[in-house]
Amino acid sequence: MNIDIGLLFLTAASIGFIHTLLGPDHYLPFVAMSAARGWTQRRTLWITALCGMGHVLGSVVIGLVGIGVGVSLSHLQWLEGIRGDVAAWLLAGFGLAYMVWGLKKAWRSRPHTHEHVHEDGTLHRHEHGHEGRHLHPHVDPAKVKSITPWALFVIFVLGPCEPLIPLVMYPASQHSAWGLAVVVLAFGAVTVATMLTVVWLALKGIQHLPLESAERYSHALAGAALCACGLGIVFLGL
């Protein structure tokens, strides 16, 4: 490996790490949805890994096609910018819809009191909600089929890795196909590894938080987090 490819390799790995760490949309959606939907740690990490790979591969395909047919770098960056806006609005829209659904679910599951008078005149009160995990303990929420993982996957495939083409793929393509493969693999591996590490640490952290009181609003809060990530990308460039 000569010095040029070596530097590109280190650059790709560094950019992948920093780009992922500074973008909360790379990990917050998975942590929020895991807490809301009761995913196991293993399932959450698998979904994170698949979405991360889709996220990287989406830009790799566009970059390879563009480089192969000789499309200029400015046109590739323009296309990636359009993809970024679409993915961000999709994430915000999905989060908003999920938040509204979560608020509706929370309203329906609000606890209320029923009174019963027994034959001996004893007044008995009990509080319950019409929705909640305690009503069906035999159902494992983590195994309930959901479109949420697929929705996240589609959004991440559409979402571009902004630095990948101009800072990594295009310079490497000027060297060799082998060099291009090396730097793309470095960027992708570090990006996915960083996503998995941050999600894993966050899952370990929230286990120690007193979240029982907010459980009824977990879906609404998860939707709000996704919506905030999407809007942050659009208006703050996160």
ChimeraX commands (.cxc) that place a marker at each C-alpha (Angstrom):
marker #1 position 0.00,0.00,0.00 radius 0.5
marker #1 position 1.65,3.22,-1.06 radius 0.5
marker #1 position 1.51,6.47,0.87 radius 0.5
marker #1 position -1.32,7.95,-1.19 radius 0.5
marker #1 position -3.73,5.08,-0.58 radius 0.5
marker #1 position -2.51,4.87,3.02 radius 0.5
marker #1 position -3.45,8.49,3.60 radius 0.5
marker #1 position -6.78,8.03,1.86 radius 0.5
marker #1 position -7.43,4.96,4.03 radius 0.5
marker #1 position -6.81,6.92,7.22 radius 0.5
marker #1 position -8.82,9.85,5.89 radius 0.5
marker #1 position -11.75,7.60,5.02 radius 0.5
marker #1 position -11.71,5.96,8.45 radius 0.5
marker #1 position -11.45,9.32,10.24 radius 0.5
marker #1 position -14.24,10.90,8.20 radius 0.5
marker #1 position -16.47,7.88,8.71 radius 0.5
marker #1 position -16.00,8.09,12.48 radius 0.5
marker #1 position -16.45,11.86,12.81 radius 0.5
marker #1 position -19.31,12.07,10.32 radius 0.5
marker #1 position -21.22,9.34,12.15 radius 0.5
marker #1 position -20.50,10.57,15.67 radius 0.5
marker #1 position -21.57,14.14,14.88 radius 0.5
marker #1 position -24.80,13.02,13.18 radius 0.5
marker #1 position -27.38,11.98,15.80 radius 0.5
marker #1 position -29.59,10.68,12.99 radius 0.5
marker #1 position -27.11,7.80,12.68 radius 0.5
marker #1 position -27.99,6.35,16.09 radius 0.5
marker #1 position -30.78,8.21,17.91 radius 0.5
marker #1 position -33.62,6.69,15.81 radius 0.5
marker #1 position -32.52,3.17,16.72 radius 0.5
marker #1 position -32.21,3.91,20.42 radius 0.5
marker #1 position -35.58,5.67,20.51 radius 0.5
marker #1 position -37.43,2.97,18.58 radius 0.5
marker #1 position -35.78,0.21,20.58 radius 0.5
marker #1 position -37.01,1.76,23.82 radius 0.5
marker #1 position -40.50,2.40,22.43 radius 0.5
marker #1 position -41.07,-0.96,20.76 radius 0.5
marker #1 position -39.28,-3.13,23.28 radius 0.5
marker #1 position -36.70,-4.47,20.85 radius 0.5
marker #1 position -34.03,-6.71,22.29 radius 0.5
marker #1 position -30.47,-5.45,22.22 radius 0.5
marker #1 position -29.57,-8.04,19.60 radius 0.5
marker #1 position -32.45,-7.04,17.31 radius 0.5
marker #1 position -31.66,-3.35,17.73 radius 0.5
marker #1 position -28.03,-3.87,16.76 radius 0.5
marker #1 position -28.97,-5.99,13.74 radius 0.5
marker #1 position -31.38,-3.31,12.51 radius 0.5
marker #1 position -28.72,-0.66,13.11 radius 0.5
marker #1 position -26.12,-2.64,11.15 radius 0.5
marker #1 position -28.44,-3.29,8.20 radius 0.5
marker #1 position -29.51,0.35,8.02 radius 0.5
marker #1 position -25.89,1.46,8.31 radius 0.5
marker #1 position -24.81,-0.79,5.44 radius 0.5
marker #1 position -27.73,0.39,3.33 radius 0.5
marker #1 position -26.80,3.98,4.17 radius 0.5
marker #1 position -23.25,3.53,2.90 radius 0.5
marker #1 position -24.10,1.32,-0.09 radius 0.5
marker #1 position -26.63,3.84,-1.41 radius 0.5
marker #1 position -23.89,6.42,-1.88 radius 0.5
marker #1 position -21.37,3.82,-3.07 radius 0.5
marker #1 position -23.63,2.73,-5.92 radius 0.5
marker #1 position -24.29,6.30,-7.02 radius 0.5
marker #1 position -20.59,7.12,-6.76 radius 0.5
marker #1 position -19.51,4.09,-8.77 radius 0.5
marker #1 position -22.09,4.73,-11.49 radius 0.5
marker #1 position -21.16,8.39,-11.65 radius 0.5
marker #1 position -17.45,7.70,-11.80 radius 0.5
marker #1 position -17.97,4.91,-14.33 radius 0.5
marker #1 position -19.91,7.03,-16.80 radius 0.5
marker #1 position -17.81,10.12,-16.20 radius 0.5
marker #1 position -20.34,12.30,-14.42 radius 0.5
marker #1 position -18.70,15.38,-12.94 radius 0.5
marker #1 position -18.15,15.64,-9.20 radius 0.5
marker #1 position -20.43,18.68,-8.96 radius 0.5
marker #1 position -23.34,16.71,-10.43 radius 0.5
marker #1 position -22.76,13.84,-8.00 radius 0.5
marker #1 position -22.73,16.25,-5.06 radius 0.5
marker #1 position -25.93,17.86,-6.34 radius 0.5
marker #1 position -27.62,14.45,-6.53 radius 0.5
marker #1 position -26.43,13.54,-3.03 radius 0.5
marker #1 position -27.81,16.84,-1.76 radius 0.5
marker #1 position -31.24,16.09,-3.25 radius 0.5
marker #1 position -31.18,12.61,-1.71 radius 0.5
marker #1 position -30.25,14.11,1.64 radius 0.5
marker #1 position -33.21,16.50,1.60 radius 0.5
marker #1 position -35.63,13.73,0.60 radius 0.5
marker #1 position -34.35,11.37,3.31 radius 0.5
marker #1 position -34.47,14.10,5.96 radius 0.5
marker #1 position -38.06,15.03,5.15 radius 0.5
marker #1 position -39.04,11.36,5.07 radius 0.5
marker #1 position -37.49,10.86,8.50 radius 0.5
marker #1 position -39.25,13.96,9.85 radius 0.5
marker #1 position -42.56,12.90,8.32 radius 0.5
marker #1 position -42.30,9.35,9.60 radius 0.5
marker #1 position -41.39,10.64,13.04 radius 0.5
marker #1 position -44.31,13.07,13.07 radius 0.5
marker #1 position -46.77,10.37,12.02 radius 0.5
marker #1 position -45.37,8.00,14.64 radius 0.5
marker #1 position -45.58,10.70,17.31 radius 0.5
marker #1 position -49.25,11.38,16.50 radius 0.5
marker #1 position -49.98,7.67,16.64 radius 0.5
marker #1 position -48.09,7.46,19.94 radius 0.5
marker #1 position -50.09,10.33,21.46 radius 0.5
marker #1 position -53.32,8.66,20.36 radius 0.5
marker #1 position -52.18,5.39,21.90 radius 0.5
marker #1 position -51.18,7.17,25.12 radius 0.5
marker #1 position -54.58,8.86,25.33 radius 0.5
marker #1 position -56.41,5.58,24.88 radius 0.5
marker #1 position -54.28,3.86,27.50 radius 0.5
marker #1 position -54.71,6.56,30.15 radius 0.5
marker #1 position -55.58,4.97,33.49 radius 0.5
marker #1 position -59.05,5.43,34.93 radius 0.5
marker #1 position -60.98,4.15,37.91 radius 0.5
marker #1 position -63.90,1.74,38.07 radius 0.5
marker #1 position -66.05,1.31,41.19 radius 0.5
marker #1 position -67.82,-1.89,42.20 radius 0.5
marker #1 position -70.17,-2.42,45.14 radius 0.5
marker #1 position -70.10,-5.91,46.58 radius 0.5
marker #1 position -73.09,-7.68,48.13 radius 0.5
marker #1 position -71.92,-6.82,51.65 radius 0.5
marker #1 position -71.88,-3.13,50.74 radius 0.5
marker #1 position -68.10,-2.87,50.36 radius 0.5
marker #1 position -67.04,-0.30,47.78 radius 0.5
marker #1 position -64.16,-1.50,45.64 radius 0.5
marker #1 position -62.15,0.66,43.26 radius 0.5
marker #1 position -59.52,-0.37,40.76 radius 0.5
marker #1 position -57.54,1.59,38.24 radius 0.5
marker #1 position -56.57,0.32,34.81 radius 0.5
marker #1 position -56.09,1.31,31.18 radius 0.5
marker #1 position -57.52,-0.26,28.06 radius 0.5
marker #1 position -54.08,-0.64,26.51 radius 0.5
marker #1 position -50.79,-1.66,28.02 radius 0.5
marker #1 position -48.28,-4.46,28.15 radius 0.5
marker #1 position -49.63,-5.75,31.44 radius 0.5
marker #1 position -52.93,-6.74,29.78 radius 0.5
marker #1 position -51.30,-9.40,27.61 radius 0.5
marker #1 position -48.16,-10.66,29.33 radius 0.5
marker #1 position -47.98,-13.64,26.97 radius 0.5
marker #1 position -47.25,-11.34,24.03 radius 0.5
marker #1 position -43.62,-10.41,23.53 radius 0.5
marker #1 position -43.57,-6.85,22.12 radius 0.5
marker #1 position -40.13,-7.48,20.65 radius 0.5
marker #1 position -41.58,-10.16,18.36 radius 0.5
marker #1 position -44.55,-8.18,17.12 radius 0.5
marker #1 position -44.24,-7.62,13.37 radius 0.5
marker #1 position -43.74,-4.00,12.44 radius 0.5
marker #1 position -43.00,-1.90,9.42 radius 0.5
marker #1 position -40.77,0.35,11.52 radius 0.5
marker #1 position -37.46,-1.44,10.75 radius 0.5
marker #1 position -38.26,-1.42,7.03 radius 0.5
marker #1 position -39.22,2.25,7.11 radius 0.5
marker #1 position -35.92,3.10,8.80 radius 0.5
marker #1 position -34.02,0.95,6.29 radius 0.5
marker #1 position -35.58,2.71,3.29 radius 0.5
marker #1 position -34.89,6.13,4.81 radius 0.5
marker #1 position -31.26,5.24,5.50 radius 0.5
marker #1 position -30.74,3.83,2.01 radius 0.5
marker #1 position -32.01,7.11,0.58 radius 0.5
marker #1 position -29.94,9.14,3.03 radius 0.5
marker #1 position -26.52,9.97,1.55 radius 0.5
marker #1 position -23.09,9.76,3.17 radius 0.5
marker #1 position -22.24,13.32,2.18 radius 0.5
marker #1 position -18.42,13.13,2.49 radius 0.5
marker #1 position -18.06,9.71,0.85 radius 0.5
marker #1 position -18.03,10.64,-2.83 radius 0.5
marker #1 position -16.17,13.98,-2.90 radius 0.5
marker #1 position -13.65,13.30,-0.12 radius 0.5
marker #1 position -13.09,9.56,-0.41 radius 0.5
marker #1 position -14.36,7.86,-3.57 radius 0.5
marker #1 position -13.45,10.46,-6.15 radius 0.5
marker #1 position -9.80,10.89,-5.07 radius 0.5
marker #1 position -9.34,7.12,-4.71 radius 0.5
marker #1 position -10.80,6.49,-8.14 radius 0.5
marker #1 position -7.96,8.53,-9.62 radius 0.5
marker #1 position -5.52,5.95,-8.28 radius 0.5
marker #1 position -6.91,2.47,-8.97 radius 0.5
marker #1 position -9.94,0.25,-8.59 radius 0.5
marker #1 position -8.16,-1.59,-5.78 radius 0.5
marker #1 position -7.48,1.66,-3.97 radius 0.5
marker #1 position -11.11,2.70,-4.40 radius 0.5
marker #1 position -12.29,-0.57,-2.85 radius 0.5
marker #1 position -9.94,-0.20,0.11 radius 0.5
marker #1 position -11.02,3.32,1.07 radius 0.5
marker #1 position -14.72,2.59,0.55 radius 0.5
marker #1 position -14.47,-0.48,2.80 radius 0.5
marker #1 position -12.63,1.58,5.42 radius 0.5
marker #1 position -15.27,4.29,5.39 radius 0.5
marker #1 position -18.15,1.81,5.47 radius 0.5
marker #1 position -16.69,-0.41,8.18 radius 0.5
marker #1 position -15.89,2.51,10.50 radius 0.5
marker #1 position -19.29,4.13,9.88 radius 0.5
marker #1 position -21.23,0.97,10.76 radius 0.5
marker #1 position -18.94,0.14,13.70 radius 0.5
marker #1 position -19.40,3.64,15.12 radius 0.5
marker #1 position -23.17,3.40,14.76 radius 0.5
marker #1 position -23.21,0.05,16.55 radius 0.5
marker #1 position -20.93,1.25,19.34 radius 0.5
marker #1 position -22.93,4.40,20.07 radius 0.5
marker #1 position -26.25,2.52,19.96 radius 0.5
marker #1 position -24.90,-0.20,22.26 radius 0.5
marker #1 position -23.58,2.34,24.76 radius 0.5
marker #1 position -26.87,4.26,24.66 radius 0.5
marker #1 position -28.89,1.07,25.26 radius 0.5
marker #1 position -26.70,0.25,28.25 radius 0.5
marker #1 position -27.15,3.78,29.56 radius 0.5
marker #1 position -30.93,4.00,29.35 radius 0.5
marker #1 position -31.26,0.76,31.31 radius 0.5
marker #1 position -30.33,2.77,34.39 radius 0.5
marker #1 position -32.83,5.57,33.79 radius 0.5
marker #1 position -36.22,5.65,35.59 radius 0.5
marker #1 position -38.38,5.44,32.47 radius 0.5
marker #1 position -41.41,3.68,33.97 radius 0.5
marker #1 position -43.34,6.92,34.45 radius 0.5
marker #1 position -42.88,7.84,30.79 radius 0.5
marker #1 position -43.64,4.39,29.38 radius 0.5
marker #1 position -47.13,5.40,28.26 radius 0.5
marker #1 position -45.59,8.14,26.09 radius 0.5
marker #1 position -42.64,6.08,24.81 radius 0.5
marker #1 position -43.99,5.87,21.25 radius 0.5
marker #1 position -44.79,9.58,21.12 radius 0.5
marker #1 position -41.34,10.46,22.47 radius 0.5
marker #1 position -39.67,8.14,19.94 radius 0.5
marker #1 position -41.60,9.77,17.10 radius 0.5
marker #1 position -40.63,13.22,18.37 radius 0.5
marker #1 position -36.96,12.16,18.41 radius 0.5
marker #1 position -37.13,10.93,14.81 radius 0.5
marker #1 position -38.91,14.08,13.69 radius 0.5
marker #1 position -36.33,16.26,15.46 radius 0.5
marker #1 position -33.51,14.37,13.73 radius 0.5
marker #1 position -35.08,14.91,10.31 radius 0.5
marker #1 position -35.72,18.60,10.93 radius 0.5
marker #1 position -32.23,19.01,12.35 radius 0.5
marker #1 position -30.76,17.68,9.12 radius 0.5
marker #1 position -32.90,20.04,7.01 radius 0.5
marker #1 position -32.49,23.25,9.00 radius 0.5
marker #1 position -29.28,22.76,10.98 radius 0.5
marker #1 position -27.29,20.60,8.59 radius 0.5
marker #1 position -26.66,17.89,11.20 radius 0.5
marker link #1:1,2 radius 0.2
marker link #1:2,3 radius 0.2
marker link #1:3,4 radius 0.2
marker link #1:4,5 radius 0.2
marker link #1:5,6 radius 0.2
marker link #1:6,7 radius 0.2
marker link #1:7,8 radius 0.2
marker link #1:8,9 radius 0.2
marker link #1:9,10 radius 0.2
marker link #1:10,11 radius 0.2
marker link #1:11,12 radius 0.2
marker link #1:12,13 radius 0.2
marker link #1:13,14 radius 0.2
marker link #1:14,15 radius 0.2
marker link #1:15,16 radius 0.2
marker link #1:16,17 radius 0.2
marker link #1:17,18 radius 0.2
marker link #1:18,19 radius 0.2
marker link #1:19,20 radius 0.2
marker link #1:20,21 radius 0.2
marker link #1:21,22 radius 0.2
marker link #1:22,23 radius 0.2
marker link #1:23,24 radius 0.2
marker link #1:24,25 radius 0.2
marker link #1:25,26 radius 0.2
marker link #1:26,27 radius 0.2
marker link #1:27,28 radius 0.2
marker link #1:28,29 radius 0.2
marker link #1:29,30 radius 0.2
marker link #1:30,31 radius 0.2
marker link #1:31,32 radius 0.2
marker link #1:32,33 radius 0.2
marker link #1:33,34 radius 0.2
marker link #1:34,35 radius 0.2
marker link #1:35,36 radius 0.2
marker link #1:36,37 radius 0.2
marker link #1:37,38 radius 0.2
marker link #1:38,39 radius 0.2
marker link #1:39,40 radius 0.2
marker link #1:40,41 radius 0.2
marker link #1:41,42 radius 0.2
marker link #1:42,43 radius 0.2
marker link #1:43,44 radius 0.2
marker link #1:44,45 radius 0.2
marker link #1:45,46 radius 0.2
marker link #1:46,47 radius 0.2
marker link #1:47,48 radius 0.2
marker link #1:48,49 radius 0.2
marker link #1:49,50 radius 0.2
marker link #1:50,51 radius 0.2
marker link #1:51,52 radius 0.2
marker link #1:52,53 radius 0.2
marker link #1:53,54 radius 0.2
marker link #1:54,55 radius 0.2
marker link #1:55,56 radius 0.2
marker link #1:56,57 radius 0.2
marker link #1:57,58 radius 0.2
marker link #1:58,59 radius 0.2
marker link #1:59,60 radius 0.2
marker link #1:60,61 radius 0.2
marker link #1:61,62 radius 0.2
marker link #1:62,63 radius 0.2
marker link #1:63,64 radius 0.2
marker link #1:64,65 radius 0.2
marker link #1:65,66 radius 0.2
marker link #1:66,67 radius 0.2
marker link #1:67,68 radius 0.2
marker link #1:68,69 radius 0.2
marker link #1:69,70 radius 0.2
marker link #1:70,71 radius 0.2
marker link #1:71,72 radius 0.2
marker link #1:72,73 radius 0.2
marker link #1:73,74 radius 0.2
marker link #1:74,75 radius 0.2
marker link #1:75,76 radius 0.2
marker link #1:76,77 radius 0.2
marker link #1:77,78 radius 0.2
marker link #1:78,79 radius 0.2
marker link #1:79,80 radius 0.2
marker link #1:80,81 radius 0.2
marker link #1:81,82 radius 0.2
marker link #1:82,83 radius 0.2
marker link #1:83,84 radius 0.2
marker link #1:84,85 radius 0.2
marker link #1:85,86 radius 0.2
marker link #1:86,87 radius 0.2
marker link #1:87,88 radius 0.2
marker link #1:88,89 radius 0.2
marker link #1:89,90 radius 0.2
marker link #1:90,91 radius 0.2
marker link #1:91,92 radius 0.2
marker link #1:92,93 radius 0.2
marker link #1:93,94 radius 0.2
marker link #1:94,95 radius 0.2
marker link #1:95,96 radius 0.2
marker link #1:96,97 radius 0.2
marker link #1:97,98 radius 0.2
marker link #1:98,99 radius 0.2
marker link #1:99,100 radius 0.2
marker link #1:100,101 radius 0.2
marker link #1:101,102 radius 0.2
marker link #1:102,103 radius 0.2
marker link #1:103,104 radius 0.2
marker link #1:104,105 radius 0.2
marker link #1:105,106 radius 0.2
marker link #1:106,107 radius 0.2
marker link #1:107,108 radius 0.2
marker link #1:108,109 radius 0.2
marker link #1:109,110 radius 0.2
marker link #1:110,111 radius 0.2
marker link #1:111,112 radius 0.2
marker link #1:112,113 radius 0.2
marker link #1:113,114 radius 0.2
marker link #1:114,115 radius 0.2
marker link #1:115,116 radius 0.2
marker link #1:116,117 radius 0.2
marker link #1:117,118 radius 0.2
marker link #1:118,119 radius 0.2
marker link #1:119,120 radius 0.2
marker link #1:120,121 radius 0.2
marker link #1:121,122 radius 0.2
marker link #1:122,123 radius 0.2
marker link #1:123,124 radius 0.2
marker link #1:124,125 radius 0.2
marker link #1:125,126 radius 0.2
marker link #1:126,127 radius 0.2
marker link #1:127,128 radius 0.2
marker link #1:128,129 radius 0.2
marker link #1:129,130 radius 0.2
marker link #1:130,131 radius 0.2
marker link #1:131,132 radius 0.2
marker link #1:132,133 radius 0.2
marker link #1:133,134 radius 0.2
marker link #1:134,135 radius 0.2
marker link #1:135,136 radius 0.2
marker link #1:136,137 radius 0.2
marker link #1:137,138 radius 0.2
marker link #1:138,139 radius 0.2
marker link #1:139,140 radius 0.2
marker link #1:140,141 radius 0.2
marker link #1:141,142 radius 0.2
marker link #1:142,143 radius 0.2
marker link #1:143,144 radius 0.2
marker link #1:144,145 radius 0.2
marker link #1:145,146 radius 0.2
marker link #1:146,147 radius 0.2
marker link #1:147,148 radius 0.2
marker link #1:148,149 radius 0.2
marker link #1:149,150 radius 0.2
marker link #1:150,151 radius 0.2
marker link #1:151,152 radius 0.2
marker link #1:152,153 radius 0.2
marker link #1:153,154 radius 0.2
marker link #1:154,155 radius 0.2
marker link #1:155,156 radius 0.2
marker link #1:156,157 radius 0.2
marker link #1:157,158 radius 0.2
marker link #1:158,159 radius 0.2
marker link #1:159,160 radius 0.2
marker link #1:160,161 radius 0.2
marker link #1:161,162 radius 0.2
marker link #1:162,163 radius 0.2
marker link #1:163,164 radius 0.2
marker link #1:164,165 radius 0.2
marker link #1:165,166 radius 0.2
marker link #1:166,167 radius 0.2
marker link #1:167,168 radius 0.2
marker link #1:168,169 radius 0.2
marker link #1:169,170 radius 0.2
marker link #1:170,171 radius 0.2
marker link #1:171,172 radius 0.2
marker link #1:172,173 radius 0.2
marker link #1:173,174 radius 0.2
marker link #1:174,175 radius 0.2
marker link #1:175,176 radius 0.2
marker link #1:176,177 radius 0.2
marker link #1:177,178 radius 0.2
marker link #1:178,179 radius 0.2
marker link #1:179,180 radius 0.2
marker link #1:180,181 radius 0.2
marker link #1:181,182 radius 0.2
marker link #1:182,183 radius 0.2
marker link #1:183,184 radius 0.2
marker link #1:184,185 radius 0.2
marker link #1:185,186 radius 0.2
marker link #1:186,187 radius 0.2
marker link #1:187,188 radius 0.2
marker link #1:188,189 radius 0.2
marker link #1:189,190 radius 0.2
marker link #1:190,191 radius 0.2
marker link #1:191,192 radius 0.2
marker link #1:192,193 radius 0.2
marker link #1:193,194 radius 0.2
marker link #1:194,195 radius 0.2
marker link #1:195,196 radius 0.2
marker link #1:196,197 radius 0.2
marker link #1:197,198 radius 0.2
marker link #1:198,199 radius 0.2
marker link #1:199,200 radius 0.2
marker link #1:200,201 radius 0.2
marker link #1:201,202 radius 0.2
marker link #1:202,203 radius 0.2
marker link #1:203,204 radius 0.2
marker link #1:204,205 radius 0.2
marker link #1:205,206 radius 0.2
marker link #1:206,207 radius 0.2
marker link #1:207,208 radius 0.2
marker link #1:208,209 radius 0.2
marker link #1:209,210 radius 0.2
marker link #1:210,211 radius 0.2
marker link #1:211,212 radius 0.2
marker link #1:212,213 radius 0.2
marker link #1:213,214 radius 0.2
marker link #1:214,215 radius 0.2
marker link #1:215,216 radius 0.2
marker link #1:216,217 radius 0.2
marker link #1:217,218 radius 0.2
marker link #1:218,219 radius 0.2
marker link #1:219,220 radius 0.2
marker link #1:220,221 radius 0.2
marker link #1:221,222 radius 0.2
marker link #1:222,223 radius 0.2
marker link #1:223,224 radius 0.2
marker link #1:224,225 radius 0.2
marker link #1:225,226 radius 0.2
marker link #1:226,227 radius 0.2
marker link #1:227,228 radius 0.2
marker link #1:228,229 radius 0.2
marker link #1:229,230 radius 0.2
marker link #1:230,231 radius 0.2
marker link #1:231,232 radius 0.2
marker link #1:232,233 radius 0.2
marker link #1:233,234 radius 0.2
marker link #1:234,235 radius 0.2
marker link #1:235,236 radius 0.2
marker link #1:236,237 radius 0.2
marker link #1:237,238 radius 0.2
view
